[in-house]
Amino acid sequence: MSVGALFFANYKSRSPRSLVLFLGMVGVSYCIEFVIYILLGSYHYYPGLQKHNAYYDSNIGSGISNFLTLPSSAVIMAVFRKGWLWIAGFTALFAAVEWLFLHLHIYRHNWWSIGYTALGLPFYYLVAKAWFSRMMQPMKGFLLFITLLLITGAVLGTLMFLPIAFFESRTYHIGWFKDLSHDTTAFTTIYWIGLASLYTAIFSFRWTYAWPKYVISLGILIILMLVLSQAGILRSHVWWDPYYCVLVCLLVLLYLAALRKRLLAGPAV
């Protein structure tokens, strides 16, 4: 349903910027979840998609909400310029779904409450509406940087965490939390936020040739993986893990370069 709503909004708006907004709102959701869910343990999901690791199973449930459901609804609000009545309606709908999940025992509150959801969602939708309006003009400066950072982080974070959640391809041994999976989730998030910030900064400079940007960016990634491995922090559990990370970063960098060019030029491009 969320995917259908997203493509419907893209079709009706006839602008790829609706998909850009979607990824940006995914980035916003991930940043919020990092604080309230990963660091502060606000709630726990029980989707039953990862039978061998309860924490990763919860992460997958959280990811479905933050990668599909909430950002798609925000795109609907922004693209179709819905007002307060629609915002209140969608907020009530999500609050009702949250209540249902609690009673179906596929979701549990630790310190979170439905009231926090009801208070936060209107602000989430207002951010989407204002952001989409600004995206319909050429972007530059700090707003362009933040937009690229959040989108790069959303794509990078999703692609990096999927093999960890489903295949337990790597672990990070930091000792921040009792659960190694919790440790890995927290460090992975910091890892991709750091890489996304660095990559966005590198690609914000003007370069005579394009290839040094890619060489420097991928070189930093490889060195970082080697240092973390030598320090005993990073442990890869499948042979393809480092190659996958390099490939993902290369694809994300190519997308970052193309997206930056389009956002600078404006929606007519």
C-alpha positions as CSV (number, residue, x, y, z in Angstrom):
1,M,0.0,0.0,0.0
2,S,2.8,2.4,0.9
3,V,4.7,1.7,-2.3
4,G,1.4,2.2,-4.3
5,A,0.8,5.5,-2.6
6,L,4.3,6.6,-3.4
7,F,4.1,5.8,-7.1
8,F,0.6,7.3,-7.3
9,A,2.0,10.6,-5.9
10,N,4.9,10.5,-8.3
11,Y,2.6,9.9,-11.2
12,K,0.1,12.6,-10.3
13,S,2.9,15.2,-9.5
14,R,4.8,14.3,-12.7
15,S,7.9,15.2,-10.8
16,P,10.7,12.9,-9.7
17,R,11.2,15.3,-6.8
18,S,8.4,13.4,-5.0
19,L,10.8,10.4,-4.9
20,V,13.6,12.7,-3.7
21,L,11.4,14.0,-0.9
22,F,10.5,10.4,0.0
23,L,14.2,9.5,0.5
24,G,14.8,12.7,2.4
25,M,11.9,11.9,4.8
26,V,13.4,8.4,5.2
27,G,16.6,10.1,6.3
28,V,14.6,12.3,8.8
29,S,12.9,9.2,10.2
30,Y,16.2,7.3,10.6
31,C,17.7,10.2,12.5
32,I,14.7,10.3,14.9
33,E,14.8,6.5,15.3
34,F,18.5,6.6,16.1
35,V,17.8,8.8,19.1
36,I,14.5,7.4,20.5
37,Y,14.7,3.8,19.4
38,I,18.4,2.8,19.2
39,L,19.9,5.0,21.9
40,L,16.9,5.3,24.3
41,G,15.0,2.0,23.6
42,S,11.6,3.6,23.1
43,Y,9.8,0.4,21.8
44,H,10.2,-3.0,20.4
45,Y,8.8,-4.7,17.3
46,Y,7.9,-8.4,16.8
47,P,7.3,-8.8,13.1
48,G,8.7,-12.4,13.0
49,L,10.8,-11.9,9.9
50,Q,14.1,-12.7,11.6
51,K,13.7,-15.9,13.5
52,H,17.3,-16.1,14.9
53,N,17.8,-12.6,16.3
54,A,15.2,-10.7,18.2
55,Y,16.9,-7.3,18.0
56,Y,17.4,-7.4,14.3
57,D,13.8,-8.6,14.0
58,S,12.7,-5.5,15.8
59,N,14.9,-3.4,13.6
60,I,13.2,-4.8,10.5
61,G,9.8,-3.9,11.9
62,S,11.1,-0.4,12.7
63,G,12.6,-0.2,9.2
64,I,9.3,-1.0,7.5
65,S,7.6,1.8,9.3
66,N,10.4,4.4,8.7
67,F,11.4,3.4,5.2
68,L,7.9,2.8,3.7
69,T,4.9,3.8,5.7
70,L,5.7,7.2,7.3
71,P,7.7,8.7,4.4
72,S,5.1,7.6,1.9
73,S,2.3,9.3,3.9
74,A,4.5,12.5,4.2
75,V,4.9,12.5,0.4
76,I,1.1,12.3,0.0
77,M,0.7,15.3,2.3
78,A,3.3,17.4,0.5
79,V,2.6,16.6,-3.1
80,F,-1.2,17.0,-2.8
81,R,-0.8,20.0,-0.5
82,K,-3.1,18.6,2.2
83,G,-4.1,20.8,5.1
84,W,-4.7,20.3,8.8
85,L,-7.8,18.1,8.4
86,W,-5.8,15.5,6.4
87,I,-2.8,15.8,8.8
88,A,-5.2,15.2,11.7
89,G,-6.8,12.3,9.9
90,F,-3.5,10.6,9.1
91,T,-2.2,11.2,12.6
92,A,-5.3,9.5,14.0
93,L,-5.0,6.6,11.6
94,F,-1.4,5.9,12.6
95,A,-2.3,6.3,16.3
96,A,-5.1,3.7,15.7
97,V,-2.7,1.3,13.9
98,E,-0.2,1.7,16.7
99,W,-2.9,0.8,19.3
100,L,-3.9,-2.2,17.2
101,F,-0.3,-3.4,17.0
102,L,0.0,-3.1,20.7
103,H,-3.0,-5.3,21.2
104,L,-1.8,-7.8,18.6
105,H,1.4,-8.1,20.5
106,I,3.6,-7.3,17.5
107,Y,4.7,-4.1,19.0
108,R,5.6,-3.1,22.6
109,H,6.1,0.3,24.3
110,N,9.0,0.6,26.7
111,W,8.7,4.3,27.6
112,W,7.0,5.5,24.4
113,S,3.3,6.3,24.1
114,I,0.7,6.8,21.4
115,G,0.5,10.4,22.6
116,Y,4.1,11.0,21.5
117,T,3.2,9.7,18.0
118,A,0.2,12.0,17.8
119,L,2.3,15.0,18.8
120,G,5.2,14.3,16.5
121,L,3.5,13.3,13.3
122,P,2.1,16.8,12.5
123,F,5.6,18.3,12.7
124,Y,6.9,15.5,10.5
125,Y,4.3,16.3,7.8
126,L,4.9,20.1,8.1
127,V,8.6,19.5,7.4
128,A,7.7,17.4,4.3
129,K,5.4,20.1,3.0
130,A,7.9,22.9,3.5
131,W,10.8,20.9,2.1
132,F,8.9,19.8,-1.0
133,S,7.9,23.4,-1.7
134,R,11.6,24.4,-1.6
135,M,12.6,21.4,-3.7
136,M,10.5,22.8,-6.6
137,Q,13.1,25.6,-6.9
138,P,16.9,25.4,-7.5
139,M,18.6,24.5,-4.3
140,K,22.0,25.7,-3.0
141,G,23.9,26.3,0.2
142,F,23.2,24.7,3.5
143,L,19.7,23.5,2.6
144,L,21.2,21.6,-0.4
145,F,23.9,20.1,1.8
146,I,21.4,18.9,4.4
147,T,19.1,17.5,1.7
148,L,21.9,15.6,0.1
149,L,23.2,14.4,3.4
150,L,19.8,13.0,4.6
151,I,19.1,11.3,1.2
152,T,22.6,9.9,1.0
153,G,22.4,8.7,4.5
154,A,19.0,7.1,3.9
155,V,20.1,5.1,0.9
156,L,23.5,4.2,2.4
157,G,22.1,3.2,5.7
158,T,19.4,1.0,4.2
159,L,21.7,-0.8,1.9
160,M,24.3,-1.3,4.5
161,F,22.0,-2.6,7.2
162,L,19.9,-5.1,5.1
163,P,22.6,-7.8,4.9
164,I,23.4,-7.3,8.6
165,A,19.7,-7.7,9.6
166,F,19.0,-10.7,7.4
167,F,22.3,-12.5,7.1
168,E,24.3,-11.1,10.1
169,S,27.1,-10.4,7.6
170,R,29.1,-8.3,10.0
171,T,29.2,-7.2,13.7
172,Y,30.8,-4.3,15.5
173,H,32.3,-5.0,18.9
174,I,32.1,-1.7,20.9
175,G,30.7,-2.7,24.2
176,W,28.2,0.1,24.4
177,F,25.2,-2.2,25.0
178,K,24.8,-5.7,26.5
179,D,23.4,-7.1,23.2
180,L,25.9,-7.4,20.4
181,S,23.2,-6.8,17.9
182,H,22.3,-3.5,19.6
183,D,25.9,-2.6,19.6
184,T,26.2,-3.3,15.9
185,T,23.0,-1.4,15.1
186,A,24.2,1.7,17.0
187,F,27.6,1.7,15.4
188,T,26.3,1.0,11.9
189,T,24.1,4.1,12.2
190,I,27.0,6.3,13.3
191,Y,29.1,4.7,10.6
192,W,26.8,5.6,7.7
193,I,26.0,9.0,9.1
194,G,29.7,9.7,9.2
195,L,30.3,8.4,5.6
196,A,27.2,10.3,4.3
197,S,28.5,13.5,5.8
198,L,32.0,13.0,4.5
199,Y,30.8,12.1,1.0
200,T,28.4,15.0,0.8
201,A,31.2,17.4,1.8
202,I,33.6,15.9,-0.8
203,F,31.0,16.2,-3.5
204,S,30.1,19.8,-2.6
205,F,33.5,21.0,-3.8
206,R,34.2,21.8,-7.4
207,W,36.6,19.4,-9.0
208,T,38.4,19.7,-12.3
209,Y,38.0,16.0,-12.9
210,A,35.3,13.8,-11.4
211,W,37.4,10.7,-10.8
212,P,39.4,11.9,-7.8
213,K,36.1,12.3,-5.8
214,Y,35.4,8.7,-6.2
215,V,38.9,7.5,-5.5
216,I,39.2,9.5,-2.3
217,S,35.7,8.5,-1.1
218,L,36.2,4.8,-1.7
219,G,39.8,5.0,-0.4
220,I,38.5,6.4,2.9
221,L,36.0,3.6,3.1
222,I,38.6,0.9,2.5
223,I,41.0,2.4,5.0
224,L,38.3,2.7,7.6
225,M,37.3,-0.9,7.2
226,L,40.9,-2.0,7.5
227,V,41.5,0.1,10.7
228,L,38.3,-1.1,12.3
229,S,39.1,-4.7,11.5
230,Q,42.7,-4.5,12.8
231,A,41.3,-2.9,16.0
232,G,39.0,-5.8,16.5
233,I,35.9,-3.6,16.2
234,L,34.7,-4.8,12.8
235,R,34.3,-8.6,12.1
236,S,33.0,-9.8,8.8
237,H,31.2,-13.1,8.8
238,V,30.8,-13.7,5.1
239,W,33.5,-13.4,2.3
240,W,31.5,-10.9,0.3
241,D,30.9,-8.3,3.1
242,P,33.7,-5.8,2.2
243,Y,33.1,-6.1,-1.5
244,Y,29.4,-5.4,-1.0
245,C,30.2,-2.3,1.1
246,V,32.5,-0.9,-1.6
247,L,30.0,-1.6,-4.3
248,V,27.1,0.0,-2.3
249,C,29.2,3.1,-1.7
250,L,30.2,3.4,-5.3
251,L,26.5,3.3,-6.4
252,V,25.5,5.8,-3.8
253,L,28.3,8.2,-4.9
254,L,27.1,8.0,-8.5
255,Y,23.6,8.8,-7.3
256,L,24.8,11.6,-5.1
257,A,26.6,13.2,-8.0
258,A,23.6,13.0,-10.3
259,L,21.1,14.2,-7.6
260,R,23.3,17.2,-6.7
261,K,23.4,18.3,-10.3
262,R,19.6,18.1,-10.6
263,L,18.8,19.9,-7.4
264,L,21.2,22.7,-8.3
265,A,19.5,23.1,-11.7
266,G,15.9,23.0,-10.5
267,P,12.9,20.9,-11.3
268,A,12.8,21.7,-15.1
269,V,15.9,19.4,-15.6
